[in-house]
């Protein structure tokens, strides 16, 4: 079996939904979960329709094992990213990467074939975070 990247998406709204829709099509991406505080968000609905685990709690993705390779955190709430980082430290998770805002914006722009870079979800996210 070909290698897959296990991705969790935090945020099922305007930023996360296009990513979820695109990742579903990619045979090398396994979406291991979607988190959004709104169970009726578009991303939450897409997750449920496609048999992808859904949660309202992004911290469910902080397991220190190799369950999640990348967390794409695009919910727009800076407290969530801080909480994820703190949970990683507390649980000694040195495997999972939280995708930087600039990289997420680049991915969203490419996926949507945009002529401009998408607006930042976390404008305060700079450097290594």
Helices and strands as residue ranges (DSSP letters): E 5-10, H 16-25, E 29-35, H 42-49, E 54-55, G 58-61, E 70-73, H 78-90, E 97-98, H 101-111
